[in-house]
Amino acid sequence: MGRSVLVTGGNRGIGLAIARDLAEQGHSVAVTHRGSGAPEGLFGVRADVTDSEQIDAAFKQVEEHQGPVEVLVSNAGMNDDTLLMRMSEEQFTKVVDANLTGAYRVAKRASRGMLRAKFGRFIFISSVVGLSGGAGQVNYAASKAGLVGLARSLTRELGSRNITANVVAPGFIVTDMTDALTDDQRAAALAQIPAGRYGEAPEIAAAVRFLASDEAGYVNGAVLPVDGGLGMGH
Ligand code: NDP
């Protein structure tokens, strides 16, 4: 059955791969963007996840276009890496505001419709770094770890209403975000990955496809790593 899906940050990178995959499954898929416009064949709504009013307006457009959001993929995220000693409070709060508070904002807005429909799938895109930590990433890692607590609390609050909340924790995936790393950083990461290669965005989409499905109704509060074995043990 086709569901109404919203993917935040679905205009490029991992989010776009997720949106395209879910659209291929027959779902109605909307994506948020911040001015780039909608990718070909997808319904786009403009929203910055740091702004509740923009989120509300975006949800209204999605509701008019394809009905209340039944599957929310909270994917929008950013990083601003530097060692703690050099990290300003603004750098810390900016990343947490986008990655964690942003996820709270969209989840809260989506929960209304899910409760009414007695069906929902929340999927939060975290990171291996949220579980293992990363030097120079106290802001990013804290925000990504926070998504686990957020999802598991949602599971406890809404689990009896046929609503699931799960986390996907990608490892090193080739996108604009990882293109910004230095060759040394890329080589160091590769040396730690048992799979011996970087991941591709469609590999994250495949995990999301499962968690979004009706068949995944008994998977709740889970953290699914998709990282080539990088974070084993968490
Ligand atoms: P990209 O940098 O390629 O894309 C980031 C996306 O998030 C863009 O669509 C961007 O929109 C959007 N975004 C960022 N900030 C905001 C905001 N305030 N409001 C709305 N949208 C925003 O990153 P990836 O595709 O690599 O990453 C996607 C997610 O996966 C992120 O949460 C990231 O942390 C996570 N992740 C990525 C990994 C990787 O190796 N690539 C590993 C682990 C996790 P815009 O185009 O407008 O800038």
Residues whose N, C-alpha, C, O or C-beta is under 5 A from the ligand:
A	BS01	NDP	G9 G10 N11 R12 G13 I14 G15 H33 R34 A47 D48 V49 T50 N75 A76 G77 M78 A98 I125 S126 S127 V128 P170 G171 F172 I173 T175 D176 M177 T178
